[in-house]
Amino acid sequence: MRQLQSAFIFLFITQLVGTIGYAVLEGWGLLDAYYMTVITITTTGFGEVRPLSTAGQVLTILLIISGVGVAGYIAASTAEWVLDIKRFRRQRMMKQIKKLNRHFIICGYGRLGKPICRELKELNHPFVVIEIDPERIEELMELGYTHLEGDATEDAVLREAGVERAKGMMSVLATDADNVYATLSAKVLNPDIFIVTRAVDEETEIKLKRAGANRILKPYEIGAFHMVSLLLKPGVIDFIDLVKREKNIDLKMEEVIVGTESELIGTEIGASISKPLDVIVVAIIRPGNQFIYNPSEETTIERRDRIIAIGKTDKLTKLNQLCARE
C-alpha cells in the first residue's frame, strides 16, 4: 500500500509539473495544459493541442518517459499487493487449519459439497474444504468456512489440510477418477482415516474400495431409494428425518464410540446409560461388524463399541463425554 501511495503521489506531481510547464512555456490556459499533460502521460496518441516549442517538446518527452515509468510501477505494485493479500489469507487460513484435530476434510465444494458443509456447520463439527475453483473459493471466504485452495488429489495439499490428524474425509470431486486419486492419497497418508466418497459407475465403486474408501455412496441410487421409501413407508422416513434434522425438537440420533479408557467399559447398558441418562440404545456395532439390535439392559459395554442411541441433546452430549476417554 505504501508503494501504491508513493506511485500515485508521483503521478499527481507529474501531472502538476506538466500542467504548469505547458502553461508557462507555451502560454496555454490551464485546461489545455492539463489536457495535453494527460494525453501525453497516457500515450493515447491524440494530436498536440497546439504546435510546441523546443522547450515544450522536451517537456513532452520527459512526461512520456515519466508516465510510462509510473504506469509500470503502479501495475507492478498492484500485482504485488494482490499477491500479498492472497499470501496473507493463505497464511491465516493455514494457522487455523494447524489448530484443528480430529476434523473432517471435504474434497470439492460443488452440488454435494455445499449441503455437506452446511450440515457440518450446523452440527458444529470442524472441517476443511479443499477447492480449486476461484469462484467457489470466493464463496467459501464469504461464508467464513475454513478452506484450502488446491487440488485434493495431491499429497501436499492433503497434508496442508491436516489429513494425518483428520478424523474423516468426504470426497465429492467432479469426476470418479479424481475421487479415486484423492481416496488413495489420503489412505496412504493416514491409514486410519474414515473416508466416504461418491461414485457414479459400477467399475469406479470397485476401484474406490481397492483405494481404501470405507463407504461409497451413489447419489442417484440413494435418491431413488429415499423416494420409494417415502412412497411406501412415509411414517418411518418422517420419523428418521425428524430425529436427524428437526431443529425445534430436542431429540437426536447419535453414534458414540466407546474409548479404550471409558468408565462405561464393563458396565451394563441399563445401569450406565438407559436409566441414568434416559437414552434409548437402538443398536451396538462391535469390532468385526458384529451387530446387536435392541440390546437388553443387561448387555455389557465393551471397548470400541459403537453405540447407536436416541435421546435429548444434552443427554447424548453427556454420553459422548463418558465414552470418549481414550
Contacts in CASP RR format, 6 or more apart in sequence:
PFRMAT RR
TARGET T0000
AUTHOR 0000-0000-0000
METHOD contacts of the structure
MODEL  1
MRQLQSAFIFLFITQLVGTIGYAVLEGWGLLDAYYMTVITITTTGFGEVR
PLSTAGQVLTILLIISGVGVAGYIAASTAEWVLDIKRFRRQRMMKQIKKL
NRHFIICGYGRLGKPICRELKELNHPFVVIEIDPERIEELMELGYTHLEG
DATEDAVLREAGVERAKGMMSVLATDADNVYATLSAKVLNPDIFIVTRAV
DEETEIKLKRAGANRILKPYEIGAFHMVSLLLKPGVIDFIDLVKREKNID
LKMEEVIVGTESELIGTEIGASISKPLDVIVVAIIRPGNQFIYNPSEETT
IERRDRIIAIGKTDKLTKLNQLCARE
1 81 0 8 1.000
3 73 0 8 1.000
3 77 0 8 1.000
3 80 0 8 1.000
3 81 0 8 1.000
4 74 0 8 1.000
4 77 0 8 1.000
4 78 0 8 1.000
4 81 0 8 1.000
7 70 0 8 1.000
7 73 0 8 1.000
7 74 0 8 1.000
7 77 0 8 1.000
8 74 0 8 1.000
10 70 0 8 1.000
10 73 0 8 1.000
11 41 0 8 1.000
11 67 0 8 1.000
11 70 0 8 1.000
11 74 0 8 1.000
14 37 0 8 1.000
14 41 0 8 1.000
14 63 0 8 1.000
14 66 0 8 1.000
14 67 0 8 1.000
14 70 0 8 1.000
15 34 0 8 1.000
15 37 0 8 1.000
15 38 0 8 1.000
15 41 0 8 1.000
18 33 0 8 1.000
18 37 0 8 1.000
18 59 0 8 1.000
18 63 0 8 1.000
19 30 0 8 1.000
19 33 0 8 1.000
19 34 0 8 1.000
19 37 0 8 1.000
20 33 0 8 1.000
21 33 0 8 1.000
21 56 0 8 1.000
21 59 0 8 1.000
22 28 0 8 1.000
22 32 0 8 1.000
22 33 0 8 1.000
22 36 0 8 1.000
22 37 0 8 1.000
22 56 0 8 1.000
22 59 0 8 1.000
23 29 0 8 1.000
23 30 0 8 1.000
23 33 0 8 1.000
25 53 0 8 1.000
25 55 0 8 1.000
25 56 0 8 1.000
25 59 0 8 1.000
26 33 0 8 1.000
26 50 0 8 1.000
26 52 0 8 1.000
26 53 0 8 1.000
26 56 0 8 1.000
28 36 0 8 1.000
28 49 0 8 1.000
28 50 0 8 1.000
32 49 0 8 1.000
32 50 0 8 1.000
35 49 0 8 1.000
36 48 0 8 1.000
36 49 0 8 1.000
36 60 0 8 1.000
37 63 0 8 1.000
39 45 0 8 1.000
39 46 0 8 1.000
39 47 0 8 1.000
40 60 0 8 1.000
40 63 0 8 1.000
40 64 0 8 1.000
41 63 0 8 1.000
41 64 0 8 1.000
41 66 0 8 1.000
41 67 0 8 1.000
41 70 0 8 1.000
42 67 0 8 1.000
42 71 0 8 1.000
43 64 0 8 1.000
43 67 0 8 1.000
43 68 0 8 1.000
52 60 0 8 1.000
89 141 0 8 1.000
90 149 0 8 1.000
93 146 0 8 1.000
93 147 0 8 1.000
93 148 0 8 1.000
94 148 0 8 1.000
94 160 0 8 1.000
96 146 0 8 1.000
97 128 0 8 1.000
97 146 0 8 1.000
97 148 0 8 1.000
97 160 0 8 1.000
97 161 0 8 1.000
97 162 0 8 1.000
98 162 0 8 1.000
100 126 0 8 1.000
100 128 0 8 1.000
100 146 0 8 1.000
100 162 0 8 1.000
100 165 0 8 1.000
101 165 0 8 1.000
102 126 0 8 1.000
102 165 0 8 1.000
102 166 0 8 1.000
102 167 0 8 1.000
103 125 0 8 1.000
103 126 0 8 1.000
103 127 0 8 1.000
103 128 0 8 1.000
103 162 0 8 1.000
103 165 0 8 1.000
103 166 0 8 1.000
103 167 0 8 1.000
103 168 0 8 1.000
104 120 0 8 1.000
104 125 0 8 1.000
104 126 0 8 1.000
104 127 0 8 1.000
104 128 0 8 1.000
104 166 0 8 1.000
104 167 0 8 1.000
104 168 0 8 1.000
104 169 0 8 1.000
104 170 0 8 1.000
105 127 0 8 1.000
105 128 0 8 1.000
105 130 0 8 1.000
105 158 0 8 1.000
105 161 0 8 1.000
105 162 0 8 1.000
105 163 0 8 1.000
105 166 0 8 1.000
105 168 0 8 1.000
105 169 0 8 1.000
105 170 0 8 1.000
105 186 0 8 1.000
106 113 0 8 1.000
106 116 0 8 1.000
106 117 0 8 1.000
106 120 0 8 1.000
106 127 0 8 1.000
106 128 0 8 1.000
106 129 0 8 1.000
106 130 0 8 1.000
106 169 0 8 1.000
106 170 0 8 1.000
106 172 0 8 1.000
107 130 0 8 1.000
107 152 0 8 1.000
107 169 0 8 1.000
107 170 0 8 1.000
107 171 0 8 1.000
107 172 0 8 1.000
107 173 0 8 1.000
107 179 0 8 1.000
107 182 0 8 1.000
108 129 0 8 1.000
108 130 0 8 1.000
108 131 0 8 1.000
108 136 0 8 1.000
108 152 0 8 1.000
108 171 0 8 1.000
108 172 0 8 1.000
108 173 0 8 1.000
108 174 0 8 1.000
109 117 0 8 1.000
109 129 0 8 1.000
109 131 0 8 1.000
109 133 0 8 1.000
109 136 0 8 1.000
109 139 0 8 1.000
109 140 0 8 1.000
109 147 0 8 1.000
110 136 0 8 1.000
110 172 0 8 1.000
110 174 0 8 1.000
112 172 0 8 1.000
112 198 0 8 1.000
112 219 0 8 1.000
113 129 0 8 1.000
113 170 0 8 1.000
113 172 0 8 1.000
116 170 0 8 1.000
116 172 0 8 1.000
117 127 0 8 1.000
117 129 0 8 1.000
117 143 0 8 1.000
117 145 0 8 1.000
120 127 0 8 1.000
121 127 0 8 1.000
121 145 0 8 1.000
126 146 0 8 1.000
127 145 0 8 1.000
127 146 0 8 1.000
128 146 0 8 1.000
128 147 0 8 1.000
128 148 0 8 1.000
128 161 0 8 1.000
128 162 0 8 1.000
128 166 0 8 1.000
129 140 0 8 1.000
129 145 0 8 1.000
129 146 0 8 1.000
129 147 0 8 1.000
129 148 0 8 1.000
130 147 0 8 1.000
130 148 0 8 1.000
130 150 0 8 1.000
130 151 0 8 1.000
130 152 0 8 1.000
130 157 0 8 1.000
130 158 0 8 1.000
130 161 0 8 1.000
131 137 0 8 1.000
131 140 0 8 1.000
131 147 0 8 1.000
131 148 0 8 1.000
131 149 0 8 1.000
131 150 0 8 1.000
132 149 0 8 1.000
132 150 0 8 1.000
132 151 0 8 1.000
132 152 0 8 1.000
134 149 0 8 1.000
137 147 0 8 1.000
137 149 0 8 1.000
140 147 0 8 1.000
141 147 0 8 1.000
148 157 0 8 1.000
148 160 0 8 1.000
148 161 0 8 1.000
150 157 0 8 1.000
151 157 0 8 1.000
152 158 0 8 1.000
152 171 0 8 1.000
152 173 0 8 1.000
152 178 0 8 1.000
152 182 0 8 1.000
153 173 0 8 1.000
153 178 0 8 1.000
153 181 0 8 1.000
153 182 0 8 1.000
153 185 0 8 1.000
154 185 0 8 1.000
155 185 0 8 1.000
155 188 0 8 1.000
155 189 0 8 1.000
158 182 0 8 1.000
158 185 0 8 1.000
158 186 0 8 1.000
158 189 0 8 1.000
159 189 0 8 1.000
163 169 0 8 1.000
163 186 0 8 1.000
163 189 0 8 1.000
163 190 0 8 1.000
163 193 0 8 1.000
164 189 0 8 1.000
164 190 0 8 1.000
166 190 0 8 1.000
166 193 0 8 1.000
167 193 0 8 1.000
167 194 0 8 1.000
168 193 0 8 1.000
168 194 0 8 1.000
168 195 0 8 1.000
168 196 0 8 1.000
169 182 0 8 1.000
169 183 0 8 1.000
169 186 0 8 1.000
169 193 0 8 1.000
169 194 0 8 1.000
169 195 0 8 1.000
169 196 0 8 1.000
170 195 0 8 1.000
170 196 0 8 1.000
170 197 0 8 1.000
171 178 0 8 1.000
171 179 0 8 1.000
171 182 0 8 1.000
171 183 0 8 1.000
171 186 0 8 1.000
171 195 0 8 1.000
171 196 0 8 1.000
171 197 0 8 1.000
171 198 0 8 1.000
171 213 0 8 1.000
172 179 0 8 1.000
172 197 0 8 1.000
172 198 0 8 1.000
173 179 0 8 1.000
173 182 0 8 1.000
173 198 0 8 1.000
176 199 0 8 1.000
176 200 0 8 1.000
176 201 0 8 1.000
176 204 0 8 1.000
176 207 0 8 1.000
176 208 0 8 1.000
177 204 0 8 1.000
179 197 0 8 1.000
179 198 0 8 1.000
179 199 0 8 1.000
179 204 0 8 1.000
179 208 0 8 1.000
180 204 0 8 1.000
180 207 0 8 1.000
180 208 0 8 1.000
180 211 0 8 1.000
182 197 0 8 1.000
183 195 0 8 1.000
183 197 0 8 1.000
183 208 0 8 1.000
183 211 0 8 1.000
183 212 0 8 1.000
183 213 0 8 1.000
184 211 0 8 1.000
184 212 0 8 1.000
186 193 0 8 1.000
186 195 0 8 1.000
187 193 0 8 1.000
187 195 0 8 1.000
187 211 0 8 1.000
187 212 0 8 1.000
194 214 0 8 1.000
194 215 0 8 1.000
195 212 0 8 1.000
195 213 0 8 1.000
195 214 0 8 1.000
195 215 0 8 1.000
196 213 0 8 1.000
196 214 0 8 1.000
196 215 0 8 1.000
196 216 0 8 1.000
196 217 0 8 1.000
197 208 0 8 1.000
197 213 0 8 1.000
197 215 0 8 1.000
197 216 0 8 1.000
197 217 0 8 1.000
198 216 0 8 1.000
198 217 0 8 1.000
198 218 0 8 1.000
198 219 0 8 1.000
199 205 0 8 1.000
199 208 0 8 1.000
199 216 0 8 1.000
199 217 0 8 1.000
199 218 0 8 1.000
200 218 0 8 1.000
200 220 0 8 1.000
205 216 0 8 1.000
205 218 0 8 1.000
208 216 0 8 1.000
209 216 0 8 1.000
226 237 0 8 1.000
229 236 0 8 1.000
229 237 0 8 1.000
230 237 0 8 1.000
240 253 0 8 1.000
242 249 0 8 1.000
242 251 0 8 1.000
243 251 0 8 1.000
243 252 0 8 1.000
243 253 0 8 1.000
243 310 0 8 1.000
244 252 0 8 1.000
244 253 0 8 1.000
250 312 0 8 1.000
250 313 0 8 1.000
251 310 0 8 1.000
251 311 0 8 1.000
251 312 0 8 1.000
252 310 0 8 1.000
252 311 0 8 1.000
252 312 0 8 1.000
252 313 0 8 1.000
252 316 0 8 1.000
253 282 0 8 1.000
253 308 0 8 1.000
253 309 0 8 1.000
253 310 0 8 1.000
253 311 0 8 1.000
254 308 0 8 1.000
254 309 0 8 1.000
254 310 0 8 1.000
254 311 0 8 1.000
254 316 0 8 1.000
254 319 0 8 1.000
254 320 0 8 1.000
255 306 0 8 1.000
255 307 0 8 1.000
255 308 0 8 1.000
255 309 0 8 1.000
256 306 0 8 1.000
256 307 0 8 1.000
256 309 0 8 1.000
256 316 0 8 1.000
256 319 0 8 1.000
256 320 0 8 1.000
256 323 0 8 1.000
256 324 0 8 1.000
257 304 0 8 1.000
257 305 0 8 1.000
257 306 0 8 1.000
257 307 0 8 1.000
257 323 0 8 1.000
257 324 0 8 1.000
258 264 0 8 1.000
258 265 0 8 1.000
258 301 0 8 1.000
258 302 0 8 1.000
258 303 0 8 1.000
258 304 0 8 1.000
258 305 0 8 1.000
258 306 0 8 1.000
258 307 0 8 1.000
258 323 0 8 1.000
259 265 0 8 1.000
259 303 0 8 1.000
259 304 0 8 1.000
259 323 0 8 1.000
259 324 0 8 1.000
259 325 0 8 1.000
259 326 0 8 1.000
260 303 0 8 1.000
260 304 0 8 1.000
260 326 0 8 1.000
261 325 0 8 1.000
261 326 0 8 1.000
262 301 0 8 1.000
262 303 0 8 1.000
262 322 0 8 1.000
262 323 0 8 1.000
262 324 0 8 1.000
262 325 0 8 1.000
263 322 0 8 1.000
263 325 0 8 1.000
264 272 0 8 1.000
264 273 0 8 1.000
264 301 0 8 1.000
264 322 0 8 1.000
264 323 0 8 1.000
265 301 0 8 1.000
265 302 0 8 1.000
265 303 0 8 1.000
266 300 0 8 1.000
266 301 0 8 1.000
266 302 0 8 1.000
267 300 0 8 1.000
267 301 0 8 1.000
268 297 0 8 1.000
268 298 0 8 1.000
268 299 0 8 1.000
268 300 0 8 1.000
268 301 0 8 1.000
269 281 0 8 1.000
269 295 0 8 1.000
269 296 0 8 1.000
269 297 0 8 1.000
269 298 0 8 1.000
269 299 0 8 1.000
269 300 0 8 1.000
269 301 0 8 1.000
270 297 0 8 1.000
270 298 0 8 1.000
271 297 0 8 1.000
272 301 0 8 1.000
272 322 0 8 1.000
273 279 0 8 1.000
273 281 0 8 1.000
273 301 0 8 1.000
273 307 0 8 1.000
273 309 0 8 1.000
273 319 0 8 1.000
274 280 0 8 1.000
274 281 0 8 1.000
274 297 0 8 1.000
275 297 0 8 1.000
277 315 0 8 1.000
277 318 0 8 1.000
277 319 0 8 1.000
278 311 0 8 1.000
278 312 0 8 1.000
278 315 0 8 1.000
279 309 0 8 1.000
279 310 0 8 1.000
279 311 0 8 1.000
279 315 0 8 1.000
279 316 0 8 1.000
279 319 0 8 1.000
280 309 0 8 1.000
280 310 0 8 1.000
280 311 0 8 1.000
281 295 0 8 1.000
281 307 0 8 1.000
281 308 0 8 1.000
281 309 0 8 1.000
282 293 0 8 1.000
282 294 0 8 1.000
282 308 0 8 1.000
282 309 0 8 1.000
282 310 0 8 1.000
283 291 0 8 1.000
283 292 0 8 1.000
283 293 0 8 1.000
283 294 0 8 1.000
283 295 0 8 1.000
283 307 0 8 1.000
283 308 0 8 1.000
284 291 0 8 1.000
284 292 0 8 1.000
284 295 0 8 1.000
284 299 0 8 1.000
284 301 0 8 1.000
284 305 0 8 1.000
284 306 0 8 1.000
284 307 0 8 1.000
284 308 0 8 1.000
285 291 0 8 1.000
285 292 0 8 1.000
285 305 0 8 1.000
285 306 0 8 1.000
285 308 0 8 1.000
286 292 0 8 1.000
286 302 0 8 1.000
286 304 0 8 1.000
286 305 0 8 1.000
286 306 0 8 1.000
287 304 0 8 1.000
292 299 0 8 1.000
301 307 0 8 1.000
307 319 0 8 1.000
307 323 0 8 1.000
309 316 0 8 1.000
309 319 0 8 1.000
END
